[in-house]
Amino acid sequence: MSNILIKAENISKFYRLGLLGSRTLKEDIKNWWQNKTMDENFMDPGFGSSKNFIWALKNINFEVSHGEVLGFLGRNGAGKSTLLKIISRITLPTKGRILGKGRTASLLEVGTGFHGELTGRENIFLNGHILGMKKKEIESKFDEIVDFSGVEQFLDTPVKRYSSGMYVRLAFAVAAHLDPEILIVDEVLAVGDAEFQRKCIGKMKEVSSQKGKTILFVSHNMQAVRNLCHRAIVLNKGEIVDMGNPEAVIANYLKSEKTQHLLHEFQDKNSAPGNEFIRIKKVELIPDYVNESEVIDIRTRLTIQFEFWYDVNEANADLIVGVHLLNFNGDYIFDVASPRTVYEPGLIRGTCEIPGHFLNDGAYYISIVFVKNISQRLFYYESCLSFDVEDYRDNAGWYGKWVGVVRPNFPVLLQPVEN
């Protein structure tokens, strides 16, 4: 236990939904009985299933070592923020306990630990005193905090007048520089711009690797979790469903959370999508996975294969098949087509390849259009395939979302020019 900084033992949190305020004696007696029943029936799986009750957390157990960075993943409402609030001593668990040692700095939401009427300067000293630091210690870090936050011009302005981005920049700078043993960071970094997010990730890596600080980190950005964390935990409906190496945990999480439709196949021609000219037999997206996790990322080569029954029996009628790739904002990424060709009626197979290192991370869907004689649309098979592309970078840095709808790996060549 000497190297264990935080230990969660059977943490559970129970909430009763509804309004608090004026109540009758009858309602007070009813609430007292529900509290008593909760204590007596806590382990009953059926208890708390009413729409008026919710288990935000159920029997959470884990340990965090000195200098470790632990990431938390899960959908909104999975219990991540509730767990961090319990670790931060902001709220108490219904059952279980947190064992820990060391000063804790928490950044759970915009404005955490700040007093709106005080200036930025005053809030820096206030937070330092809350952490148990002496004035000289705070003063020794003061210039670093101000420089990192970039709010020097507004340092003597009440923070209630700060924008949300300024608020977060100063709050993170204070939390990261005032030497806590444990730094707890929720998704609030998403408020900042990409450059500031990069600085925050770099600072957390620094305080973890060089100063041995322990970090608990919640984020929906898989690349940040992958590059920063030593371990990751996935929460779902208040329970831990996966824990371990970030790469494996993220792969499992993405496969379970992402909705992908990579194959549609129809054996009966008469009931298949289409019309009297075109009937779809099969459409499939075949990823050439580059790792064992079988997650499509920016490196993955994708092959689109489709088969269709063609039933146009006209002399010299040619056919073009177009493949449209769109993102989920409806933006066209590309529109490619087959050569104009005259075909006999029958089964036809088509193939289209999307090279690796071409698409940016994001969600996409594919539509296929069948056109006769350049201008006459025979059939449009809309949104027949959908898939998600994850980010991947082989360096340790993280710089936020890569700009652009594509991110091709075209080389930029440099050479010195002789004078």
N, C-alpha and C positions, 0 to 999 in steps of 0.2 A: 504493500500500500504506500510505501515511501515515495514512489514515482507517480502515483495516482493523484491527480489534482482534483478531479471531480468524479463522483460516483453516484449514479441514480439507481435507487432501489425501489422497484415496484411502484413507480410514480403513476398515479391516476388522478384525473381531474374531472369532477362532475359539475355540470351547470344545470340550473333550473331555468327554463325559458319563461318569459312573461314580464309584466310590468311590476315595478316596485313603487310603492306610494301608500296612500291611505288604504287601510284594510279594515274589515270588520273583525270582531272577536272570533267569529266562526272561521274566517280565513286564516287568522293567526293560529288557531287550534289545528286546523287542517295542515298548515305548513309545519307546525311542530311535529305532528304525527308523521308527515313525509320525511322529515329529517331523521326521526327515530327509525323509521322503516328502512331508510337508506343505509344507516349504520348497521342494522341487523341483517340486511339482505344484499350487502355490497357485492358479494361473490356470486349472486344469482345471475346467470347470463340473461335472463328475461327482464331483470329489473332495469329501469331506466329506458325501456324501449318506447315509452309513450312519447308523443310529439311534444310534450311539455318538458322533457328531460333530454339531456345529451351528455354522453361521455366524450369529452374533448381529448382525453388521454386514457389509455388502458394499460396498466402493468408495463411501464417503460423501464428497461434496465440497460445500462451501458456504463462504461468507464472511459475517462479521458486522461491521458498521460501528460506529464510535464513537457511542454514544447510541441504538442501535437495540434494539428489543425483538423477539426472534425466538421464535415459538411452535412447539412440536412436538406433532403429533397422531399418533394411531395406536392400534391395539388393544393390549391387554396382551400383552407378549411381542414387540412389533414392533421393539424395540431402542432405545427412547427413553432409558431409564435407563442402559443400557450406554454410549450415546454421551455422556451428560452426565458419567458417571464418567471417561471418557477425557479429556474436556475439562478436568475438575477435577483431573486427574493422580492419580486414585485407582487407576486401572488403566491398563495400557499397551495400545495397539493391537497386533494381530498384524502388520498391515502399514499403511503410511501414517504420517502425522504431523500433529500439531496445531501450528500457529504462532500464538502469541499474546503479548500484552504487557499488563501491569497486574495488580493484585492481584485475586484471585478469591475470592469467598465462595460456598460451596455449601450448599444446603439440600435434600439428596436423600432423606433419610428421617428419621423421628423420632429426635432425639438426635444428629444429625450434628455432630461436632466437640465434643461435651460429654463431660466426665468425670463419671460418675455419683456418685462419692464427694465431689466438690467442690460447694460451694453455688452458687446462682444468681449471686451477686456474684462469686465466684472464677472461674466459667466465663466471665463477661463479659470479665474481664481476660485470661483465658487465650486466648480467641478473638481478642481484639485483638492480643495479642503474636504469635499465629500469623500474623495478617495483616501483621505488620511494623510495628505502630503503637507509639508510645511511650506511657508511662503517662499523661502529661498529655493526649495526644490522646484516650485512652479516657475519662479522667475528664471531659473536656469534653462527651462524648456520653452519659455514664452516666445522667443524670437522664432524658433523652429515651428511652433504651432501656427503662428501668424503667417509665416512664409508658406507653409504647406497649404493652408486654407485659402490663401489669396484674397482675404477680406480686409487687408490692412487699411484701405481707404475708409471702411465703415466700422472700424474697431470701436469707436466711441459712440456708435449709434445703437439704440435699443434693438435687441434682436427681433422684437415683434415686427419691425419694419423690414427684416431680411426676406428675400425670396426663399422658396423652399430649397433651391440649390445652394444658396449661401449658407442657410441653416445647416444643411447636411455637411457641407465642406468644413465648417468650423467645428461641428459636433464630432466628426470623424477625426479631425486633427487633434482635438483635445483628448478623445478617447485613446488614440494610438500613441500619443507622445507622453502622457502622464504616467507611464510605467505601471500599468496594471499587470498582475500576473495572468489574468484571464480577460480576453477581449471577446465580447459577444456582439455579433453584427448580423442584423436581419436584412431583408431585401431593400432597405432604405437607400443603398448605394445606387439603385436604379434611377433615383431622382437626379443624380449628377450627370454631367456630360461625359462623353467617352474618354476624354483626356483625364478627367478627374478619377473616373473609375479605374483607369490604368494605374494612376498614382496610388490609389487605395490598395489595389491588388499587390502592387510592388511593395508597399509599406507593410502589408500584412505578412508577405513572404519574408521580409527583412526581420520583423520583430519575432517571427517564429523561428527562423533558422539561425539568426545571429544572436538574438537575445533570449531565446528559449521560452517565449511567451506562448500560452495556450490560447487557441482561437476556436470559437464556435461560430460557424458561418452558414447562414441560410441564403440560398440563391436559386433562381430558376435558370440561371445561365450555366449550362453544362460545362462549357469551356473553362469558366472561372473555377468551378468545383474541381474539374479534372486537373487543372494546373496548380491549384493552391492546396488542396486537402490531402492529408495522408490516409484518411478513411472517410467513408460516407455512410449515412443512415437514411433509409427511405421510410417515411411515415405515411400511412394510409388509414383514414378514419380513426386516428388516435392510437394506432398500433404500429410497432416496428415490423416491417415486412421484409426488409433486407438490410444487411450491414456488411461492410468489408472494404476491399480495395476499390477506390473510386471508379476505375475503368470498368470493372465488372459490374459494379452496382449501377452505374449510369447506363450501361448497355441493357441490363435487365429492366431498368426503369423506363427507358425509351421504348423498348419493345412492348411493354405492358401499357404505356400511356398513349402512344401514338396510334392513330387510326389510319391504317394503310390498306389500300385495295390494290393488290399487285396482280391479281388474276381473275378473269371472268371467262368461263367456258360454257358452251351451250351445245348439247348433243342433238337436240331436236331442232331441225332446220325451221320447221313451221312456227315454233314458239320463240325462236331466237330474235334478238333485236334487229330491226331493219324493215324492209318493205319488199315490194315485188322485184326490185333490182338488186338489192344488197341484203344479205343476211350474215350476221356475225357468228362465227364459230368459236373464236377464242381471241382474247387480248391479254397480253402478259407483259409485266415488267420484270426483267431478270437482272438482279444486281450481281456484279462481280465483286463480292465482298473482299476486302483487303485485310480483314482480321477475323478472329474466331468469334467475336461478339455479334457478328452478322447485323450490324447497324449501318445503314446507308449514310456515309459522310461525304465531304466534298471530294475525296479521293476516288470514290467508287464509280467504276464504269457501269453504265446502265444500258441494257439492250431491250428495245421494245419489239415484241413479236406479235403479229396478229394474223388470223386466218379468216377468210370470208367467202361466202358463196356468191358468185357473180352471175347475174342472169339478164344480161343485155345482149340480145341477138339482133344487132343492127350492123349492116355493112359499114366498115370504116369508122365505127364509133370508138373513140379512144377514151382511156380512163387515166385519171390522175388521183392518187391518194395522198392527202396531206396530213401531216402530224403536227398538232399544235400543242405547245407546252406553255402553260400559264401558271402564275403564282396565285395564292389565294386572295390577293387583292384584285385579281382579274387582269393583271398586266401580262401581255404576251412576251414570253422570253424568246421564243422563236417559232417560225412557221416554215417547215421544210416539206418537200413534196417529191413524189416519184416522177420519173420521166413520162411523157405522154406515150401511151402504148395501146395498141389494139389487142384485146384478149378475147378468147373464146369463152363461152359460159362454162362455169365450173368452179372448183375450189382454188383459191389463190392465197398465197402466203406472202406477208410483207415483214421487213425488218428495218429497224432504225436504231442507230447507236449514239448514245450521249457519252462523250469521253469523260474520264475522270478529270478532276481539277478544272471543271468548267462552271458548274452551278454554284451559286452562293448557298449558304445554309438557309433553310426555310421550308415552307410547305408548297407543294406543287400538284397540279393535275394535268392530265393528258386528254385531249379530244382528237378524234380522227374523222376526216371529211373525205367523201368520195364524190368526184366530179367527172361528168361526161362532157367531152368536147369543150374543155376549158371553162365553160360558163354555166353548165347545168348541174346543179347540186343534186346528187342521187340520194345521199343519206349523210347525216351528221351524227356521229356517235359521241355525244358530249360527256365530258368528265368520266370517261370509262375507267381510268386508272388514277390513283392518287398516292402520293408518297411524301415522306419528309426527308430532308437532307440535313445532317448534323454538321456542326463546325468541327474542324480538326486542325491543330497546328503542332508541328513537331518541335517548336521551341518552348521554353518555359514561360515566356511572357504572355500576357493577355491584354488585348487592346480593344475589347468591345466588339460590336457588330461591324463586320467588314462591309464597306460601302459598295453600292452597285448591285444590280440584279444578277450579274455573273461575276465570277472571280477566276478567270483563266490564268493558267500558269505560263504565260508568255515570258520568255527571257528578255531582260534588258541588258544589252551588251555595252560595255565600256572599254575604251582603250586610250592610252595616252597619245597625245598628238605632239610630234616633234616640232620644236620651234625652228 
